[in-house]
Amino acid sequence: MGCRRTFGDKDLRLIDPKIKALALAMYAEGIAARKIERLLHVSHNAVLGWVRKKLLAKHFKRQQPKI
């Protein structure tokens, strides 16, 4: 049965950065996450996760303390 872990040089579960960038651009243009899911064959949850991560990065980058 095995431990069902992924080993090797490349993790095949990773999404190409070009696909991520395209999905973020599509979402920014107003296309729904489920539509992006159908068009790019990635999970809508992954798309929403990328959006949240991008927004949090921008938010915390803006809130650096002023010294």
C-alpha positions as CSV (number, residue, x, y, z in Angstrom):
1,M,0.0,0.0,0.0
2,G,2.8,2.5,0.8
3,C,2.8,5.8,2.5
4,R,1.4,7.7,-0.5
5,R,4.1,10.4,-0.3
6,T,5.7,11.9,-3.4
7,F,9.5,11.6,-3.8
8,G,11.7,12.4,-6.7
9,D,13.4,15.3,-8.4
10,K,10.1,17.1,-9.3
11,D,6.8,17.3,-7.5
12,L,4.2,16.8,-10.2
13,R,1.5,18.4,-8.0
14,L,3.0,21.8,-8.4
15,I,1.3,24.2,-10.8
16,D,3.4,26.1,-13.4
17,P,4.0,29.7,-12.3
18,K,2.8,30.9,-15.7
19,I,-0.6,29.2,-15.0
20,K,-0.7,30.9,-11.6
21,A,0.0,34.3,-13.1
22,L,-2.6,33.8,-15.8
23,A,-5.2,32.7,-13.2
24,L,-4.5,35.8,-11.0
25,A,-4.7,38.1,-14.0
26,M,-8.1,36.5,-15.0
27,Y,-9.4,36.8,-11.4
28,A,-8.3,40.5,-11.4
29,E,-10.3,41.0,-14.6
30,G,-13.4,39.8,-12.9
31,I,-13.6,36.2,-14.1
32,A,-15.0,33.8,-11.4
33,A,-12.8,31.2,-9.8
34,R,-14.9,28.3,-11.0
35,K,-14.7,29.6,-14.6
36,I,-11.0,29.8,-14.2
37,E,-11.1,26.3,-12.9
38,R,-12.8,25.1,-16.0
39,L,-10.6,27.0,-18.4
40,L,-7.2,26.3,-16.9
41,H,-7.9,22.9,-15.3
42,V,-6.9,23.9,-11.8
43,S,-8.9,23.8,-8.6
44,H,-11.0,26.9,-7.8
45,N,-9.7,26.5,-4.2
46,A,-6.2,26.8,-5.5
47,V,-7.1,29.9,-7.4
48,L,-8.7,31.5,-4.3
49,G,-5.7,30.5,-2.2
50,W,-3.3,32.2,-4.6
51,V,-5.5,35.3,-4.5
52,R,-5.6,35.4,-0.7
53,K,-1.8,34.9,-0.5
54,K,-1.2,37.7,-3.0
55,L,-3.6,40.1,-1.1
56,L,-2.0,39.3,2.2
57,A,1.5,39.9,0.8
58,K,0.4,43.3,-0.5
59,H,-1.3,44.2,2.8
60,F,1.6,43.3,5.0
61,K,4.1,45.0,2.6
62,R,2.1,48.2,2.9
63,Q,2.0,48.1,6.8
64,Q,5.7,48.3,7.5
65,P,6.4,50.3,10.7
66,K,7.7,53.8,10.1
67,I,10.8,54.6,12.1
